[in-house]
Amino acid sequence: MEVAHYGGRWFLRDGYHRAWRLMRAGVFEVPAVVIEARTLRELGAAQNWFFAESILLRDRPPAVMDFCEDNLILQWRRPARRKVIRIAVSESFEIVPGKSREEHDNEYCNEAR
């Protein structure tokens, strides 16, 4: 879990799904990383899908428990995604410092015998 202190309040920065499941299981105390946020950006709520600062700092801001009711959860279909990692292999030759090409070629020829 990651929590941040901002504007005199505590906010959950990371671990929403874990918090939701833990709270439903009756667990209300867990270890967490604590961050002192000086700006909304440091709080991690600067993207357009987060609540506005005016909503976050009002008398009764949204809480994790507000989203534990199935009728309040927005659901939608999104296409399945697959993570793909591509690795490119390349081959090249380098000149060995201090040796002439003939010395280097002879060295390999001698080793092969």
SULNOR-V808886 format. One record per helix or strand of 3 or more residues. SS is the DSSP state (alpha for helix, beta for strand). FROM is the first residue (numbers start at 1). LEN is the number of residues. Records with the same first field share a line. If there is no record, write none. Layout:
SS = FROM-LEN ; FROM-LEN
This chain:
beta = 2-5 ; 9-6 ; 33-4
alpha = 16-9 ; 40-4 ; 53-4 ; 64-4 ; 70-3 ; 101-12
